[in-house]
Amino acid sequence: MSFLAKTSAPLRLLALSGALALAACGGGGGDDGDAGRGTLQVSMTDAPACGFNNVFVTVNKVRVHSSASAEASAGGWVDIDVVPARRIDLLSLTNGVMTVLGQTALPAGNYQQVRLVLDANRGSGASALANSVVPVGGAEQPLDTPSAVQSGIKINRAFTVARDTLTDLVLDFDACKSVVTRGNGTYGLKPVVTAIPMTVSGEVNGVVAGAPGARVYAERNGVVVKSTVADANGSFRLSPIEQSSTAGPVDVVVVPGAANAKAAGIVRGVPVVVGTPTAISTAAAPLTLPASTYRRVSGAVAPASAEATLRALQLVNGGTFEIAATAAASDTGAYSLFATEPALPVAAPVVGTYTAALPIPLSPDGAAAGKYSIQATSVGGAVQTQPADVNIADVLLNFSF
């Protein structure tokens, strides 16, 4: 039985709040007579979005192919139509809850590509918006999704469907990095989606004291592999996180946010075990973080066509960790970490190393207080990095590619 099949009922919810399940199928890896048939269930989960109360998308179909290079118009696709198309608030899909759109039988074998196809908006009125966003403190606005509507959001990831077996594949949709705010006040989707087989995944969970809505990241070498937001009680679940002999443990980074006025906390070397959750804190022994003010880094990337993604990185005790990220506006190149509230804590982060005995001791790294590297990566892969010290004031940084 798969890990997904064994998880608790809340993880399998058919509606909102932590992981969105999409069903996809494909035609690859041999015919029915040679390979037999298996069953594929595709799920989707979301990371927190920055500056939005809601991010809605309407799923029309899911497609699977045995070739990573297959174009949308190529033969060999197997489609699953979602009837009726389902409109889902991605931001309700956090902390490990999944909604299943379906599953299908297909030839057993190896598959390489999944495409998620969305409905198109039919106008600007609220009833016509298949895909939209609700900014914090604002009204619902259309979300432009041209590539997703026309050919589907492409995700390349090798996975195997075994004979007479249910295979679970999770699509992790990072709304924070996917929604682009343009200078003219409109919004576009630049999808950042990864895929994780549930058969090789685990979970990290915990509780942070006095920090509802805190952003929580599981990172490897400073790269976020899973993220979520803490609930009203400060509880969080990072699931699924891929586990393998080469992937190793994760570092958990907790950024409480300006509204909570607390410093970042980092727990290093957290093990990821297939099918077995790892706790780094509990309600009885929560992560307790010191007070901190927050400040903002903003600026512009030229040319705007670079469509840059920006990350705020912090060097802590020999490791580099992502603290915040955003996308530059595709029409002006402007960016802000973040527009709705300052994203970067000024106080020193507190750092500890995982132990099974809780609470895990955390100590401040004074040398890192308020000091960041802002990394801009263009759509073509060019990278530029500049230092930013927010100890005194907000920082303005411009990039030119």
NORBEL-V613181 format. One record per residue. N is the residue number from 0. RES is the residue in one letter. SS is DSSP state (h for helix, s for strand, l for the rest). Layout:
n->{N,N}
res->{RES,RES}
ss->{SS,SS}
This chain:
n->{0,1,2,3,4,5,6,7,8,9,10,11,12,13,14,15,16,17,18,19,20,21,22,23,24,25,26,27,28,29,30,31,32,33,34,35,36,37,38,39,40,41,42,43,44,45,46,47,48,49,50,51,52,53,54,55,56,57,58,59,60,61,62,63,64,65,66,67,68,69,70,71,72,73,74,75,76,77,78,79,80,81,82,83,84,85,86,87,88,89,90,91,92,93,94,95,96,97,98,99,100,101,102,103,104,105,106,107,108,109,110,111,112,113,114,115,116,117,118,119,120,121,122,123,124,125,126,127,128,129,130,131,132,133,134,135,136,137,138,139,140,141,142,143,144,145,146,147,148,149,150,151,152,153,154,155,156,157,158,159,160,161,162,163,164,165,166,167,168,169,170,171,172,173,174,175,176,177,178,179,180,181,182,183,184,185,186,187,188,189,190,191,192,193,194,195,196,197,198,199,200,201,202,203,204,205,206,207,208,209,210,211,212,213,214,215,216,217,218,219,220,221,222,223,224,225,226,227,228,229,230,231,232,233,234,235,236,237,238,239,240,241,242,243,244,245,246,247,248,249,250,251,252,253,254,255,256,257,258,259,260,261,262,263,264,265,266,267,268,269,270,271,272,273,274,275,276,277,278,279,280,281,282,283,284,285,286,287,288,289,290,291,292,293,294,295,296,297,298,299,300,301,302,303,304,305,306,307,308,309,310,311,312,313,314,315,316,317,318,319,320,321,322,323,324,325,326,327,328,329,330,331,332,333,334,335,336,337,338,339,340,341,342,343,344,345,346,347,348,349,350,351,352,353,354,355,356,357,358,359,360,361,362,363,364,365,366,367,368,369,370,371,372,373,374,375,376,377,378,379,380,381,382,383,384,385,386,387,388,389,390,391,392,393,394,395,396,397,398,399,400}
res->{M,S,F,L,A,K,T,S,A,P,L,R,L,L,A,L,S,G,A,L,A,L,A,A,C,G,G,G,G,G,D,D,G,D,A,G,R,G,T,L,Q,V,S,M,T,D,A,P,A,C,G,F,N,N,V,F,V,T,V,N,K,V,R,V,H,S,S,A,S,A,E,A,S,A,G,G,W,V,D,I,D,V,V,P,A,R,R,I,D,L,L,S,L,T,N,G,V,M,T,V,L,G,Q,T,A,L,P,A,G,N,Y,Q,Q,V,R,L,V,L,D,A,N,R,G,S,G,A,S,A,L,A,N,S,V,V,P,V,G,G,A,E,Q,P,L,D,T,P,S,A,V,Q,S,G,I,K,I,N,R,A,F,T,V,A,R,D,T,L,T,D,L,V,L,D,F,D,A,C,K,S,V,V,T,R,G,N,G,T,Y,G,L,K,P,V,V,T,A,I,P,M,T,V,S,G,E,V,N,G,V,V,A,G,A,P,G,A,R,V,Y,A,E,R,N,G,V,V,V,K,S,T,V,A,D,A,N,G,S,F,R,L,S,P,I,E,Q,S,S,T,A,G,P,V,D,V,V,V,V,P,G,A,A,N,A,K,A,A,G,I,V,R,G,V,P,V,V,V,G,T,P,T,A,I,S,T,A,A,A,P,L,T,L,P,A,S,T,Y,R,R,V,S,G,A,V,A,P,A,S,A,E,A,T,L,R,A,L,Q,L,V,N,G,G,T,F,E,I,A,A,T,A,A,A,S,D,T,G,A,Y,S,L,F,A,T,E,P,A,L,P,V,A,A,P,V,V,G,T,Y,T,A,A,L,P,I,P,L,S,P,D,G,A,A,A,G,K,Y,S,I,Q,A,T,S,V,G,G,A,V,Q,T,Q,P,A,D,V,N,I,A,D,V,L,L,N,F,S,F}
ss->{l,l,h,h,h,h,l,l,h,h,h,h,l,l,l,l,l,s,s,s,s,s,l,l,l,s,s,l,l,l,l,h,h,h,h,l,s,s,s,s,s,s,s,s,s,s,s,l,l,l,l,s,s,s,s,s,s,s,s,s,s,s,s,s,s,l,l,l,l,l,l,l,l,l,l,l,l,s,s,s,s,s,s,s,s,s,s,s,s,h,h,h,l,l,l,l,s,s,s,l,l,l,l,s,s,s,s,l,s,s,s,s,s,s,s,s,s,s,l,l,l,l,l,l,l,h,h,h,l,l,l,s,s,s,s,l,l,l,l,s,s,s,s,s,l,h,h,h,h,h,l,l,s,s,s,s,s,s,s,s,s,l,l,l,l,s,s,s,s,s,s,s,s,s,h,h,h,h,s,s,s,l,l,l,l,l,s,s,s,l,l,l,s,s,s,s,s,h,h,h,s,s,s,s,s,s,s,s,l,l,l,l,l,l,s,s,s,s,s,s,l,l,s,s,s,s,s,s,s,l,l,l,l,l,s,s,s,s,s,s,s,s,l,l,l,l,l,l,l,s,s,s,s,s,s,l,l,l,l,l,l,s,l,l,s,s,s,s,s,s,l,l,s,l,l,s,l,s,s,l,l,l,l,l,l,l,s,l,l,l,s,l,l,s,s,l,s,s,s,s,s,s,l,h,h,h,l,l,s,s,s,s,s,s,s,s,l,l,s,s,s,s,s,s,s,s,s,l,l,l,l,l,l,s,s,s,s,l,l,l,l,l,l,s,s,l,l,l,l,s,s,s,s,l,l,l,l,l,l,l,l,l,s,s,l,h,h,h,l,l,s,s,s,s,s,s,s,l,l,l,l,l,s,s,s,s,s,s,s,l,l,l,l,l,s,s,l,l,s,s,l}
